[in-house]
Amino acid sequence: MQSVRQKFEALGLARRIHRDDVRVPLQTVVAVILAYVVSRFAQISDISWAVFSALFVVQASLGGTLGSAMDRVFGALVGALLGSGLVWLMVQFELPPSIPLVVGVGAMSLISVYRPALSYGLVTVTILTVTPELQMFEGALAKVWAIALGSLSAALAGAVVLPVSSRKRANQDLADTVLAMNELLEGCTERLLDCGKAQDFTLTHGRIDRALEDVQATMWQSRERFDWRPKKHAPRHTHNEKIKRLRYTIAILERLGWAPLPPSACEVLGAPLRAITLAATTTLAQIAASLAVGREIEAPHPLADELKALEAASGEMIAANAALSIAERDQIGAINWAWRTMDRQICQLAGETKPDSAQSASD
């Protein structure tokens, strides 16, 4: 008999619930409720500080939430100490209230430039210098304690309610980037062959940009971008850089498609171009599936036969068709160069690189 979890996953409900638009709001609601209950139980006077901290700490991954929680607590502590010290100096030397405000916000802004993670200290230093309390140190510590409880509540909610690790999240974002580039690659080929329809890649470019931004944000939140990160995280950064380079090559193919090939070239190169595009997108889909689950990418040399067919057809057509203009010949040459580059980059993304002799021969 199937377990409840197996039946649940068989219906596809697990994947739907783990989507960000369902999971993150649910984690946020639980974090806010937990922060409010814990603050009431701990008899904290500044409950709003705890609730607002929990509200804004929740991130798309567990690592991101934990990192954001630590950043908020440390930032609040630095801002509280700075603000309290400036208010004390204001009282001791009878300074105008505007001086600690300007100095505190300026100093905390400078700290935030070098350590953006501590930027929340701007909030605490501003509040403390604008509305100083009689018991300023006790009040500052109470605010930091409330912020810490709210942040810990958010971290607990992220760990208990449908948690998604930062590694898994980054892997999925990398896979989404590759799949979006597949759509762009297919569209570039169709535009190049001018199949009677203009291709608009605005949405596809937006999807690629968002996925790449999510990868960077996730790795930054989980502290995987620091130099002392464990070596097991290094492949994720390597894949990210290789995917970016692959995107630049696809962008070249997109620009080559701004001027469709002449009809005579489309008749000869249509089949080879569609064949190599199909081989590339099939391989990239396999790579995306491996990235999504964090497996080692395994793929043979994917485009060898299709690349030879494309180059052979291009050479025969250029030799036999004297009516081609210099610009059209250059365009066909650039298409072949771009696909040779694509072949090499896909191999590198899959963990396989050509021997130097083969690379120099193809170049």
C-alpha positions, 0 to 999 in steps of 0.5 A, spaced: 500 500 500 502 506 498 504 511 503 500 518 504 506 521 502 507 517 495 500 518 494 500 526 495 506 526 490 503 522 485 497 527 485 503 532 484 500 536 490 507 537 493 510 540 487 504 545 487 505 547 494 512 548 494 511 553 489 514 560 491 507 563 490 504 558 495 510 556 500 513 563 501 506 567 503 505 561 508 511 561 511 510 569 512 504 568 516 506 562 520 513 567 522 508 573 524 503 569 528 509 565 531 513 572 533 506 575 536 505 569 540 512 568 543 513 576 544 506 576 548 509 570 552 515 573 553 512 580 555 515 584 550 513 591 550 515 592 543 511 587 539 511 591 533 519 590 532 518 582 533 512 582 528 515 586 523 522 583 523 519 576 522 515 579 516 521 581 512 526 576 514 522 570 510 526 569 504 525 564 498 530 558 501 532 556 508 539 558 507 536 565 505 532 566 511 537 564 516 542 569 513 537 574 513 535 573 520 542 573 522 543 580 518 537 583 521 539 581 528 547 584 528 545 590 524 540 592 529 545 591 534 550 595 531 545 600 530 542 600 537 549 601 540 551 606 535 545 610 536 545 609 544 552 612 544 550 618 540 544 620 545 549 619 551 554 624 548 548 628 546 546 628 553 553 629 556 555 635 552 548 638 551 548 637 543 542 639 539 538 633 537 540 633 530 547 632 531 546 625 533 541 623 528 546 626 522 552 623 525 548 616 526 545 615 520 551 617 516 556 613 520 551 607 519 550 608 512 558 608 511 558 601 515 552 599 510 556 601 504 562 596 506 557 591 509 550 591 506 548 585 510 548 590 516 543 595 513 538 594 518 542 598 523 539 604 519 532 603 522 534 602 529 539 608 529 534 613 526 529 611 531 533 611 537 536 618 535 529 621 533 526 619 539 531 618 545 528 614 551 530 616 558 533 609 559 536 609 552 541 602 553 535 598 556 530 601 551 535 599 545 537 592 548 529 591 548 528 593 541 534 588 539 531 583 543 524 583 540 528 583 533 532 577 535 525 574 537 522 576 530 528 573 526 528 567 530 521 566 529 522 567 521 527 562 521 523 557 525 518 558 520 522 557 514 525 550 517 519 547 519 514 550 514 515 547 507 523 548 507 527 548 501 534 548 502 538 554 498 542 549 494 536 546 491 533 553 490 539 555 486 539 548 482 532 549 480 534 556 478 540 554 474 535 549 471 530 554 469 535 558 466 537 553 461 530 551 459 529 558 458 535 559 453 532 553 450 526 557 448 530 562 446 535 558 441 529 555 438 526 562 436 533 564 434 533 558 429 526 560 426 527 567 425 533 566 422 530 561 417 524 567 416 518 562 417 513 568 416 513 570 423 516 575 427 519 572 434 518 577 440 523 574 445 522 580 450 518 575 455 524 569 454 529 574 456 525 577 462 525 569 464 532 568 463 534 575 467 530 573 473 532 566 473 540 568 473 538 574 478 535 568 483 541 564 482 545 570 484 541 572 490 540 565 493 548 564 493 549 570 496 544 569 501 546 562 503 554 565 504 556 560 498 559 566 494 565 567 500 572 565 498 572 560 504 565 557 502 566 549 502 569 546 495 562 542 494 559 549 493 564 550 487 560 547 481 554 551 482 558 557 481 562 554 475 555 552 472 552 559 473 558 562 469 558 557 464 551 558 463 552 566 462 557 564 457 552 560 453 547 565 453 552 570 450 553 565 444 545 565 443 545 572 443 549 572 437 545 567 434 539 572 435 542 578 432 544 574 426 537 572 425 535 580 425 537 579 417 533 572 415 537 568 410 536 568 403 531 563 400 536 559 397 540 559 403 534 557 407 532 551 402 539 548 403 541 550 411 534 549 413 534 542 415 541 542 418 539 548 422 533 545 425 537 538 426 543 542 430 538 546 434 534 540 436 540 536 438 542 542 442 535 543 446 535 536 447 542 536 450 540 542 454 534 539 457 538 533 459 543 538 463 537 542 466 534 535 469 541 534 472 542 541 475 535 541 478 536 535 482 543 536 483 546 530 480 553 530 476 552 532 469 553 527 464 552 528 456 556 525 450 559 530 445 552 532 443 552 536 436 558 533 432 554 530 427 549 535 426 555 540 426 559 537 420 552 536 416 551 544 417 558 546 415 558 541 409 552 544 407 554 551 408 561 550 404 557 546 398 552 552 398 557 558 398 561 554 393 555 553 388 551 559 389 555 565 386 549 570 387 550 570 394 553 577 397 559 578 401 554 580 407 550 573 406 557 569 406 559 573 412 552 571 415 553 564 414 560 564 416 558 567 423 552 562 424 557 556 423 562 560 428 556 561 433 554 553 433 562 551 433 562 555 439 555 553 442 558 546 441 564 547 445 560 551 451 555 545 451 560 540 452 564 544 457 557 545 461 556 538 461 563 537 464 566 534 457 572 539 454 575 537 447 582 536 446 586 542 445 588 540 438 580 539 436 579 546 439 584 549 434 582 545 428 575 547 429 577 554 430 
